[in-house]
Structures are given as C-alpha cells and as structure tokens.
C-alpha cells in the first residue's frame, strides 16, 4: 500500500483518528493515538515518543525515538465507527533519533533474522493457531474464570453471547483483511480457536498481535473478558498457539517438499526439524514466556513436553501435518499465545536454520503415544523433556549458543533480566494455595 492510497482511504472513509502501534520486548502492544490533523506527520515517520518509558527499551538519556509506519499494515478499525467517523491503525518499527533502526524493537529484530534467512536462499511462512478463553465479568466489571458455556471440542454452541461474540470476531477480522479458514469450540469449557491463513513470518507476527487485540476488543463489547493466559483454570486444558512453519525457496517453491523423499520431506525439512529439536529447550523461555506457561506444559494434557517429532503423533513437540506440496510444513506445538510472536518466530527460525547450516540429522520419529511411555522407554528412545518452570527455561536460554544471535544483544539482555525478575517475584510470593494449606495447620 502506498502513502497516496492511505490518504485516499482516510478521506473516503472519514478517518478522524489514527493509532500508531508497536510492540515492546515482552509482547505488549503499545500505541500513540492522534487526530486527523497529525496523520501526514505520522505517515512521514516524524512521530517522536519517550523510549525510556517503555520497559526494556532505553535509558532516560537516550529517550527520543521515532515510529516509522509500515504502510502495508494500515487498516480501518470496523468496531471504532462513531457518528460516521472512523479510526484506523498502522504498525510501526521503532527507530533511534539518528535515523537507524532500534535493535530493541522486536519487529526490527525479526526483520534482521529474516534477512539472514534470505541470504541463505529462504523465506519463512508461519500460520498460528492461538486459543483463548471467554470468561464472564463480575458485577464490578472485573474478569472472573466463570466460563460463558459448557461446550466441548467441536461442539455446536448454544446461540448465546459466546457464539455471537466469536461470530463478530470473525466478521471483524475479515473486514480487516484476514482470510478466516475455520473457527470452533476447543476442548475446555469457554475455550475457542479461530484459524486464519498463513503468511510470511513478519505479516504473521503482525496478524497474531492484531488477532489478540481484536478478540479482546470484541469480547469486551459483549460483556466478556477474553484471555490468552496459557493456563487460567486448574484441571482443564490450557491455551496453546501451535506454530505451523515452513521455508520457501526464493523462487516461491516449498523447500520442505520433496516428492521422492521419505514422507515426501526434503533434506532441508529434516535438517530444520533437527534444529528445532536441538534448540527447543533453549527457545522455550521465549515461546512460553510466563510462570503460568509451565502450568500448561505438564504431562497428561495435549500440550507436548517431550522433545520429539512425528508425522502424526500429537504427543510430540514437532508434528508434520499431512498436507504436501506447497502445504508441506512443520507444526511446533509448545508455544502459547502469551509469547511475543516477533521474538518467538525469530527464535524458531534461527533454531531451524541452525539445523540447515550445520547439516544436522533429525532424530528418529516417535510414532507411539509418548504420554504412555515409561521413563525407561523415553530414555531408550532419547526423548528429552522441556524445562519444568520458567527459571529452568531462562537458564536454558542463557546457555543456548544461538539465542543471543537470534534476539540480538539488547533484547537478549533485557528479556533475561525481565524474566529473572518475574521468576523471583513469583518465587517469593505467598500464594492462596499456601495460605489454604498451611495457615491453620502450622
């Protein structure tokens, strides 16, 4: 999209307000809102903001930063029409005052890693499947964990607030240019999934961030609270974000497909699988970034905790969906929707490319139910487990040889600092469980 096309849409659709959006290191969407009079200044990348006020960005003496808009991310917001006037948004990259890209901007970082992949002859496509819960609010408008339905996997929902909410989410996304492939009720009560078409990795990260924003916004209009928290309710399934990913050659062909290869997978595909398997323990602190993430990554539920791959086995970390040809891909099943997609994609891409660069050999596939295997059987098959908590995951990230390269020095340092602080706060907190079990008994 060009600047002229954007200005034409602004005029034709009576856009009066404009949101410049960007994301911080920990995946939180930020934005600056401005009136019509400032839109041209914004499109020219002249909007300045205080970077020292954004967690993990810069020090106070380096605070002046600029938002450079990506014109291709411009869209009018369907739910923001008021009295005939509209609002629009555009996603931005963060630049320093000297005009160079800020290396602490997750979007800039993903672009850098994608450029490295391009030098190797590849582009990356990603399709995310982000699950979420819809919860009721209490009389004060605060979120509860009371679900809006009692449906289960693929159930036909009753025609109530929840299904109407999901339908409006889909309609809104389609108006914003998303190609929706399917939606359905997930396994747990109140849990949903909306699947949209894959895209190049940068667009996919933009789309994932936008998707979460739309879901929350539309849910709020229906009096519901949408959450992408990985494990909001004890004893039922948590929310994951399976990441379907593939490498394409620069001529547009799928680098993972080989009609004559084993399982019709190419040597590149097997090397990519090997790189993901080798580095999984080292990237999980990014793909599963919260203390709560590891309440989902436990044996017995659908979330995989075992580092293995299979063409069909859903208890493995890496699955190869049945589609072949242009649809040949790997599905990495551990990530959850609390992650920063720009960082998660960068880490997984760098991990897979580590396998390609070094001609790594994929381990043997594991086609039996790993959940049913004994510890001795898992040891014999060489099946490792993901870290059991955030501290262990961060420790693995710190010693992973590709992590600093994939995240860049700035993001790596700030991310580790932030997550170690988060773990320390959790470690020293006194929980309701402790009070219930110990207060009266000791």
GUBAVEX-461114 format. One record per residue (C-alpha): residue number from 1; residue in three letters; y, x, z. Coordinates in steps of 0.2 Angstrom, whole numbers, padded with zeros to 4 digits. Layout:
VEXVEX     i    aa      yy      xx      zz
VEXVEX   NUM   ALA       Y       X       Z
...
***
This chain:
VEXVEX     i    aa      yy      xx      zz
VEXVEX     1   UNK    0000    0000    0000
VEXVEX     2   UNK    0017    0006   -0004
VEXVEX     3   UNK    0034    0005    0006
VEXVEX     4   UNK    0040   -0007   -0008
VEXVEX     5   UNK    0025   -0018   -0006
VEXVEX     6   UNK    0028   -0019    0013
VEXVEX     7   UNK    0046   -0023    0011
VEXVEX     8   UNK    0042   -0037   -0001
VEXVEX     9   UNK    0029   -0044    0011
VEXVEX    10   UNK    0041   -0043    0025
VEXVEX    11   UNK    0054   -0053    0015
VEXVEX    12   UNK    0041   -0066    0008
VEXVEX    13   UNK    0033   -0070    0025
VEXVEX    14   UNK    0049   -0069    0035
VEXVEX    15   UNK    0043   -0055    0047
VEXVEX    16   UNK    0056   -0053    0061
VEXVEX    17   UNK    0046   -0041    0072
VEXVEX    18   UNK    0036   -0026    0069
VEXVEX    19   UNK    0024   -0016    0080
VEXVEX    20   UNK    0021    0002    0078
VEXVEX    21   UNK    0004    0005    0085
VEXVEX    22   UNK   -0005    0021    0090
VEXVEX    23   UNK   -0019    0026    0102
VEXVEX    24   UNK   -0020    0038    0117
VEXVEX    25   UNK   -0033    0050    0121
VEXVEX    26   UNK   -0043    0038    0131
VEXVEX    27   UNK   -0043    0025    0118
VEXVEX    28   UNK   -0030    0013    0124
VEXVEX    29   UNK   -0019    0005    0111
VEXVEX    30   UNK    0000    0008    0113
VEXVEX    31   UNK    0014    0001    0103
VEXVEX    32   UNK    0033    0000    0101
VEXVEX    33   UNK    0040   -0017    0096
VEXVEX    34   UNK    0056   -0018    0086
VEXVEX    35   UNK    0066   -0031    0077
VEXVEX    36   UNK    0069   -0033    0058
VEXVEX    37   UNK    0085   -0023    0058
VEXVEX    38   UNK    0075   -0007    0063
VEXVEX    39   UNK    0060   -0009    0051
VEXVEX    40   UNK    0066    0003    0037
VEXVEX    41   UNK    0069    0016    0050
VEXVEX    42   UNK    0051    0014    0056
VEXVEX    43   UNK    0044    0015    0039
VEXVEX    44   UNK    0053    0031    0036
VEXVEX    45   UNK    0044    0038    0052
VEXVEX    46   UNK    0060    0040    0062
VEXVEX    47   UNK    0055    0031    0077
VEXVEX    48   UNK    0055    0043    0092
VEXVEX    49   UNK    0046    0040    0109
VEXVEX    50   UNK    0044    0049    0125
VEXVEX    51   UNK    0027    0058    0123
VEXVEX    52   UNK    0027    0064    0141
VEXVEX    53   UNK    0025    0046    0147
VEXVEX    54   UNK    0008    0044    0138
VEXVEX    55   UNK   -0007    0050    0148
VEXVEX    56   UNK   -0014    0066    0141
VEXVEX    57   UNK    0000    0069    0128
VEXVEX    58   UNK    0013    0082    0133
VEXVEX    59   UNK    0024    0089    0147
VEXVEX    60   UNK    0041    0082    0150
VEXVEX    61   UNK    0050    0097    0142
VEXVEX    62   UNK    0040    0093    0126
VEXVEX    63   UNK    0043    0074    0126
VEXVEX    64   UNK    0051    0070    0110
VEXVEX    65   UNK    0038    0064    0097
VEXVEX    66   UNK    0038    0053    0081
VEXVEX    67   UNK    0027    0039    0075
VEXVEX    68   UNK    0023    0041    0056
VEXVEX    69   UNK    0016    0025    0049
VEXVEX    70   UNK    0000    0024    0038
VEXVEX    71   UNK    0006    0011    0025
VEXVEX    72   UNK   -0012    0006    0022
VEXVEX    73   UNK   -0014   -0002    0039
VEXVEX    74   UNK    0001   -0014    0038
VEXVEX    75   UNK   -0003   -0032    0041
VEXVEX    76   UNK    0005   -0048    0046
VEXVEX    77   UNK   -0002   -0055    0063
VEXVEX    78   UNK   -0009   -0073    0060
VEXVEX    79   UNK   -0008   -0078    0078
VEXVEX    80   UNK    0010   -0072    0080
VEXVEX    81   UNK    0019   -0086    0070
VEXVEX    82   UNK    0033   -0094    0080
VEXVEX    83   UNK    0045   -0106    0072
VEXVEX    84   UNK    0042   -0100    0055
VEXVEX    85   UNK    0045   -0081    0059
VEXVEX    86   UNK    0031   -0069    0059
VEXVEX    87   UNK    0026   -0052    0067
VEXVEX    88   UNK    0017   -0038    0058
VEXVEX    89   UNK    0009   -0021    0064
VEXVEX    90   UNK    0006   -0004    0057
VEXVEX    91   UNK   -0004    0010    0064
VEXVEX    92   UNK    0004    0027    0066
VEXVEX    93   UNK    0000    0045    0068
VEXVEX    94   UNK    0009    0055    0081
VEXVEX    95   UNK    0020    0070    0076
VEXVEX    96   UNK    0029    0083    0085
VEXVEX    97   UNK    0048    0085    0084
VEXVEX    98   UNK    0046    0099    0072
VEXVEX    99   UNK    0038    0088    0060
VEXVEX   100   UNK    0020    0094    0062
VEXVEX   101   UNK    0005    0083    0067
VEXVEX   102   UNK    0002    0082    0086
VEXVEX   103   UNK   -0015    0089    0089
VEXVEX   104   UNK   -0017    0077    0104
VEXVEX   105   UNK   -0017    0062    0093
VEXVEX   106   UNK   -0035    0056    0091
VEXVEX   107   UNK   -0031    0049    0074
VEXVEX   108   UNK   -0024    0066    0068
VEXVEX   109   UNK   -0040    0074    0076
VEXVEX   110   UNK   -0052    0063    0066
VEXVEX   111   UNK   -0042    0067    0050
VEXVEX   112   UNK   -0044    0085    0053
VEXVEX   113   UNK   -0063    0084    0056
VEXVEX   114   UNK   -0065    0073    0040
VEXVEX   115   UNK   -0055    0086    0031
VEXVEX   116   UNK   -0068    0099    0037
VEXVEX   117   UNK   -0082    0087    0031
VEXVEX   118   UNK   -0074    0086    0014
VEXVEX   119   UNK   -0073    0104    0012
VEXVEX   120   UNK   -0092    0104    0014
VEXVEX   121   UNK   -0093    0090    0000
VEXVEX   122   UNK   -0094    0075    0011
VEXVEX   123   UNK   -0085    0059    0016
VEXVEX   124   UNK   -0091    0048    0031
VEXVEX   125   UNK   -0094    0030    0031
VEXVEX   126   UNK   -0095    0020    0048
VEXVEX   127   UNK   -0100    0002    0052
VEXVEX   128   UNK   -0098   -0003    0071
VEXVEX   129   UNK   -0106   -0017    0080
VEXVEX   130   UNK   -0096   -0020    0095
VEXVEX   131   UNK   -0102   -0033    0108
VEXVEX   132   UNK   -0091   -0042    0120
VEXVEX   133   UNK   -0092   -0055    0134
VEXVEX   134   UNK   -0081   -0070    0135
VEXVEX   135   UNK   -0078   -0075    0153
VEXVEX   136   UNK   -0068   -0089    0162
VEXVEX   137   UNK   -0052   -0086    0171
VEXVEX   138   UNK   -0049   -0092    0189
VEXVEX   139   UNK   -0035   -0104    0194
VEXVEX   140   UNK   -0023   -0089    0195
VEXVEX   141   UNK   -0027   -0084    0178
VEXVEX   142   UNK   -0037   -0068    0183
VEXVEX   143   UNK   -0053   -0063    0175
VEXVEX   144   UNK   -0070   -0068    0183
VEXVEX   145   UNK   -0088   -0064    0177
VEXVEX   146   UNK   -0092   -0083    0175
VEXVEX   147   UNK   -0098   -0085    0158
VEXVEX   148   UNK   -0092   -0099    0146
VEXVEX   149   UNK   -0110   -0103    0141
VEXVEX   150   UNK   -0129   -0102    0145
VEXVEX   151   UNK   -0134   -0097    0127
VEXVEX   152   UNK   -0145   -0083    0122
VEXVEX   153   UNK   -0149   -0072    0107
VEXVEX   154   UNK   -0145   -0081    0091
VEXVEX   155   UNK   -0144   -0097    0100
VEXVEX   156   UNK   -0134   -0112    0092
VEXVEX   157   UNK   -0120   -0113    0104
VEXVEX   158   UNK   -0113   -0129    0110
VEXVEX   159   UNK   -0097   -0135    0102
VEXVEX   160   UNK   -0086   -0129    0116
VEXVEX   161   UNK   -0072   -0117    0120
VEXVEX   162   UNK   -0083   -0102    0117
VEXVEX   163   UNK   -0089   -0106    0100
VEXVEX   164   UNK   -0072   -0112    0094
VEXVEX   165   UNK   -0065   -0095    0101
VEXVEX   166   UNK   -0077   -0085    0091
VEXVEX   167   UNK   -0074   -0095    0075
VEXVEX   168   UNK   -0055   -0092    0077
VEXVEX   169   UNK   -0058   -0074    0080
VEXVEX   170   UNK   -0067   -0073    0063
VEXVEX   171   UNK   -0054   -0083    0054
VEXVEX   172   UNK   -0040   -0072    0061
VEXVEX   173   UNK   -0049   -0056    0056
VEXVEX   174   UNK   -0052   -0062    0038
VEXVEX   175   UNK   -0034   -0066    0037
VEXVEX   176   UNK   -0030   -0048    0042
VEXVEX   177   UNK   -0042   -0042    0028
VEXVEX   178   UNK   -0058   -0039    0037
VEXVEX   179   UNK   -0074   -0044    0027
VEXVEX   180   UNK   -0085   -0053    0040
VEXVEX   181   UNK   -0103   -0052    0037
VEXVEX   182   UNK   -0110   -0062    0051
VEXVEX   183   UNK   -0107   -0067    0069
VEXVEX   184   UNK   -0120   -0073    0083
VEXVEX   185   UNK   -0123   -0075    0101
VEXVEX   186   UNK   -0130   -0060    0109
VEXVEX   187   UNK   -0144   -0058    0122
VEXVEX   188   UNK   -0134   -0061    0138
VEXVEX   189   UNK   -0125   -0077    0143
VEXVEX   190   UNK   -0107   -0077    0137
VEXVEX   191   UNK   -0110   -0061    0125
VEXVEX   192   UNK   -0106   -0061    0107
VEXVEX   193   UNK   -0106   -0050    0092
VEXVEX   194   UNK   -0095   -0051    0076
VEXVEX   195   UNK   -0101   -0039    0061
VEXVEX   196   UNK   -0089   -0033    0048
VEXVEX   197   UNK   -0091   -0022    0033
VEXVEX   198   UNK   -0092   -0003    0035
VEXVEX   199   UNK   -0078    0008    0029
VEXVEX   200   UNK   -0073    0026    0028
VEXVEX   201   UNK   -0073    0033    0045
VEXVEX   202   UNK   -0054    0033    0048
VEXVEX   203   UNK   -0052    0015    0042
VEXVEX   204   UNK   -0067    0010    0053
VEXVEX   205   UNK   -0059    0018    0068
VEXVEX   206   UNK   -0043    0008    0064
VEXVEX   207   UNK   -0053   -0008    0061
VEXVEX   208   UNK   -0063   -0006    0078
VEXVEX   209   UNK   -0047   -0004    0088
VEXVEX   210   UNK   -0039   -0019    0079
VEXVEX   211   UNK   -0055   -0029    0081
VEXVEX   212   UNK   -0054   -0027    0100
VEXVEX   213   UNK   -0036   -0031    0101
VEXVEX   214   UNK   -0039   -0047    0090
VEXVEX   215   UNK   -0054   -0053    0101
VEXVEX   216   UNK   -0044   -0051    0117
VEXVEX   217   UNK   -0028   -0060    0110
VEXVEX   218   UNK   -0038   -0075    0103
VEXVEX   219   UNK   -0048   -0076    0119
VEXVEX   220   UNK   -0033   -0077    0129
VEXVEX   221   UNK   -0026   -0091    0119
VEXVEX   222   UNK   -0042   -0101    0123
VEXVEX   223   UNK   -0040   -0098    0141
VEXVEX   224   UNK   -0054   -0085    0141
VEXVEX   225   UNK   -0055   -0066    0146
VEXVEX   226   UNK   -0064   -0055    0133
VEXVEX   227   UNK   -0070   -0039    0139
VEXVEX   228   UNK   -0078   -0024    0131
VEXVEX   229   UNK   -0084   -0017    0148
VEXVEX   230   UNK   -0101   -0009    0145
VEXVEX   231   UNK   -0110   -0017    0160
VEXVEX   232   UNK   -0099   -0031    0168
VEXVEX   233   UNK   -0114   -0041    0176
VEXVEX   234   UNK   -0128   -0034    0185
VEXVEX   235   UNK   -0146   -0038    0179
VEXVEX   236   UNK   -0142   -0044    0162
VEXVEX   237   UNK   -0139   -0034    0146
VEXVEX   238   UNK   -0123   -0024    0144
VEXVEX   239   UNK   -0112   -0022    0128
VEXVEX   240   UNK   -0115   -0008    0116
VEXVEX   241   UNK   -0107   -0003    0100
VEXVEX   242   UNK   -0120    0003    0088
VEXVEX   243   UNK   -0113    0015    0075
VEXVEX   244   UNK   -0120    0015    0058
VEXVEX   245   UNK   -0115    0030    0049
VEXVEX   246   UNK   -0119    0039    0033
VEXVEX   247   UNK   -0112    0054    0022
VEXVEX   248   UNK   -0107    0051    0004
VEXVEX   249   UNK   -0105    0065   -0009
VEXVEX   250   UNK   -0088    0067   -0016
VEXVEX   251   UNK   -0094    0058   -0032
VEXVEX   252   UNK   -0097    0042   -0022
VEXVEX   253   UNK   -0116    0043   -0021
VEXVEX   254   UNK   -0125    0042   -0004
VEXVEX   255   UNK   -0130    0059    0002
VEXVEX   256   UNK   -0143    0052    0014
VEXVEX   257   UNK   -0154    0044    0000
VEXVEX   258   UNK   -0167    0052   -0010
VEXVEX   259   UNK   -0179    0041   -0019
VEXVEX   260   UNK   -0193    0054   -0019
VEXVEX   261   UNK   -0190    0060   -0001
VEXVEX   262   UNK   -0201    0055    0014
VEXVEX   263   UNK   -0195    0037    0019
VEXVEX   264   UNK   -0183    0039    0004
VEXVEX   265   UNK   -0172    0050    0015
VEXVEX   266   UNK   -0164    0066    0009
VEXVEX   267   UNK   -0165    0083    0016
VEXVEX   268   UNK   -0146    0081    0021
VEXVEX   269   UNK   -0151    0065    0031
VEXVEX   270   UNK   -0165    0074    0041
VEXVEX   271   UNK   -0153    0088    0045
VEXVEX   272   UNK   -0139    0075    0050
VEXVEX   273   UNK   -0152    0067    0062
VEXVEX   274   UNK   -0157    0084    0069
VEXVEX   275   UNK   -0139    0087    0073
VEXVEX   276   UNK   -0136    0071    0081
VEXVEX   277   UNK   -0152    0073    0092
VEXVEX   278   UNK   -0147    0091    0096
VEXVEX   279   UNK   -0130    0086    0102
VEXVEX   280   UNK   -0132    0069    0109
VEXVEX   281   UNK   -0132    0074    0127
VEXVEX   282   UNK   -0116    0084    0123
VEXVEX   283   UNK   -0106    0070    0115
VEXVEX   284   UNK   -0111    0055    0126
VEXVEX   285   UNK   -0096    0058    0138
VEXVEX   286   UNK   -0086    0053    0123
VEXVEX   287   UNK   -0096    0039    0116
VEXVEX   288   UNK   -0100    0032    0133
VEXVEX   289   UNK   -0084    0036    0142
VEXVEX   290   UNK   -0084    0026    0159
VEXVEX   291   UNK   -0093    0027    0175
VEXVEX   292   UNK   -0099    0010    0171
VEXVEX   293   UNK   -0106    0015    0154
VEXVEX   294   UNK   -0121    0023    0164
VEXVEX   295   UNK   -0125    0006    0172
VEXVEX   296   UNK   -0129    0001    0154
VEXVEX   297   UNK   -0138    0017    0149
VEXVEX   298   UNK   -0154    0014    0160
VEXVEX   299   UNK   -0172    0011    0156
VEXVEX   300   UNK   -0178   -0007    0154
VEXVEX   301   UNK   -0164   -0014    0143
VEXVEX   302   UNK   -0160   -0012    0125
VEXVEX   303   UNK   -0148    0002    0127
VEXVEX   304   UNK   -0158    0018    0122
VEXVEX   305   UNK   -0158    0033    0134
VEXVEX   306   UNK   -0171    0043    0126
VEXVEX   307   UNK   -0166    0056    0113
VEXVEX   308   UNK   -0177    0052    0098
VEXVEX   309   UNK   -0177    0044    0081
VEXVEX   310   UNK   -0187    0032    0071
VEXVEX   311   UNK   -0186    0021    0056
VEXVEX   312   UNK   -0190    0005    0065
VEXVEX   313   UNK   -0191    0008    0084
VEXVEX   314   UNK   -0176    0001    0093
VEXVEX   315   UNK   -0180    0010    0109
VEXVEX   316   UNK   -0175    0027    0101
VEXVEX   317   UNK   -0157    0033    0101
VEXVEX   318   UNK   -0157    0035    0082
VEXVEX   319   UNK   -0163    0022    0071
VEXVEX   320   UNK   -0165    0021    0052
VEXVEX   321   UNK   -0161    0004    0046
VEXVEX   322   UNK   -0172   -0002    0031
VEXVEX   323   UNK   -0159   -0003    0018
VEXVEX   324   UNK   -0160    0011    0005
VEXVEX   325   UNK   -0149    0016   -0010
VEXVEX   326   UNK   -0131    0015   -0006
VEXVEX   327   UNK   -0135    0007    0011
VEXVEX   328   UNK   -0145    0022    0017
VEXVEX   329   UNK   -0139    0026    0034
VEXVEX   330   UNK   -0142    0031    0052
VEXVEX   331   UNK   -0139    0020    0067
VEXVEX   332   UNK   -0134    0029    0083
VEXVEX   333   UNK   -0137    0016    0097
VEXVEX   334   UNK   -0130    0023    0113
VEXVEX   335   UNK   -0111    0021    0110
VEXVEX   336   UNK   -0102    0007    0119
VEXVEX   337   UNK   -0086   -0002    0115
VEXVEX   338   UNK   -0076    0006    0129
VEXVEX   339   UNK   -0075    0023    0119
VEXVEX   340   UNK   -0061    0029    0109
VEXVEX   341   UNK   -0068    0027    0091
VEXVEX   342   UNK   -0057    0041    0083
VEXVEX   343   UNK   -0065    0053    0096
VEXVEX   344   UNK   -0082    0046    0095
VEXVEX   345   UNK   -0083    0047    0076
VEXVEX   346   UNK   -0076    0064    0076
VEXVEX   347   UNK   -0090    0070    0089
VEXVEX   348   UNK   -0104    0061    0080
VEXVEX   349   UNK   -0098    0068    0063
VEXVEX   350   UNK   -0097    0086    0070
VEXVEX   351   UNK   -0114    0084    0078
VEXVEX   352   UNK   -0122    0078    0062
VEXVEX   353   UNK   -0114    0092    0052
VEXVEX   354   UNK   -0120    0105    0064
VEXVEX   355   UNK   -0137    0100    0058
VEXVEX   356   UNK   -0132    0101    0040
VEXVEX   357   UNK   -0123    0118    0041
VEXVEX   358   UNK   -0137    0126    0051
VEXVEX   359   UNK   -0152    0118    0041
VEXVEX   360   UNK   -0159    0110    0057
VEXVEX   361   UNK   -0176    0102    0056
VEXVEX   362   UNK   -0177    0084    0063
VEXVEX   363   UNK   -0190    0082    0077
VEXVEX   364   UNK   -0205    0071    0073
VEXVEX   365   UNK   -0201    0052    0073
VEXVEX   366   UNK   -0206    0042    0088
VEXVEX   367   UNK   -0213    0025    0082
VEXVEX   368   UNK   -0220    0018    0098
VEXVEX   369   UNK   -0211    0010    0112
VEXVEX   370   UNK   -0203    0024    0122
VEXVEX   371   UNK   -0199    0012    0137
VEXVEX   372   UNK   -0218    0010    0139
VEXVEX   373   UNK   -0222    0029    0138
VEXVEX   374   UNK   -0226    0038    0154
VEXVEX   375   UNK   -0216    0053    0159
VEXVEX   376   UNK   -0230    0065    0154
VEXVEX   377   UNK   -0231    0056    0137
VEXVEX   378   UNK   -0212    0058    0134
VEXVEX   379   UNK   -0213    0077    0139
VEXVEX   380   UNK   -0228    0079    0127
VEXVEX   381   UNK   -0218    0071    0113
VEXVEX   382   UNK   -0202    0082    0118
VEXVEX   383   UNK   -0192    0067    0121
VEXVEX   384   UNK   -0176    0071    0132
VEXVEX   385   UNK   -0165    0059    0141
VEXVEX   386   UNK   -0147    0056    0140
VEXVEX   387   UNK   -0136    0060    0156
VEXVEX   388   UNK   -0138    0048    0170
VEXVEX   389   UNK   -0120    0047    0175
VEXVEX   390   UNK   -0103    0052    0170
VEXVEX   391   UNK   -0102    0068    0179
VEXVEX   392   UNK   -0118    0074    0171
VEXVEX   393   UNK   -0111    0069    0154
VEXVEX   394   UNK   -0095    0078    0156
VEXVEX   395   UNK   -0104    0093    0162
VEXVEX   396   UNK   -0114    0092    0146
VEXVEX   397   UNK   -0098    0090    0136
VEXVEX   398   UNK   -0091    0106    0143
VEXVEX   399   UNK   -0105    0117    0138
VEXVEX   400   UNK   -0108    0109    0121
VEXVEX   401   UNK   -0103    0123    0108
VEXVEX   402   UNK   -0096    0110    0096
VEXVEX   403   UNK   -0086    0099    0107
VEXVEX   404   UNK   -0070    0109    0108
VEXVEX   405   UNK   -0070    0112    0090
VEXVEX   406   UNK   -0073    0093    0086
VEXVEX   407   UNK   -0060    0087    0099
VEXVEX   408   UNK   -0048    0102    0097
VEXVEX   409   UNK   -0042    0112    0112
VEXVEX   410   UNK   -0029    0099    0118
VEXVEX   411   UNK   -0039    0084    0118
VEXVEX   412   UNK   -0055    0093    0125
VEXVEX   413   UNK   -0045    0099    0140
VEXVEX   414   UNK   -0036    0083    0144
VEXVEX   415   UNK   -0051    0072    0141
VEXVEX   416   UNK   -0062    0083    0153
VEXVEX   417   UNK   -0048    0083    0166
VEXVEX   418   UNK   -0046    0064    0165
VEXVEX   419   UNK   -0065    0061    0166
VEXVEX   420   UNK   -0067    0073    0180
VEXVEX   421   UNK   -0053    0064    0190
VEXVEX   422   UNK   -0061    0047    0186
VEXVEX   423   UNK   -0078    0053    0192
VEXVEX   424   UNK   -0070    0060    0208
VEXVEX   425   UNK   -0061    0043    0212
VEXVEX   426   UNK   -0077    0034    0209
VEXVEX   427   UNK   -0087    0046    0220
VEXVEX   428   UNK   -0076    0045    0235
VEXVEX   429   UNK   -0073    0026    0234
VEXVEX   430   UNK   -0081    0014    0246
VEXVEX   431   UNK   -0089    0000    0237
VEXVEX   432   UNK   -0093   -0018    0241
VEXVEX   433   UNK   -0111   -0013    0240
VEXVEX   434   UNK   -0109    0000    0254
VEXVEX   435   UNK   -0100   -0012    0265
VEXVEX   436   UNK   -0113   -0026    0262
VEXVEX   437   UNK   -0127   -0014    0266
VEXVEX   438   UNK   -0120   -0003    0279
VEXVEX   439   UNK   -0106   -0010    0289
VEXVEX   440   UNK   -0116   -0022    0300
VEXVEX   441   UNK   -0132   -0011    0301
VEXVEX   442   UNK   -0125    0006    0306
***
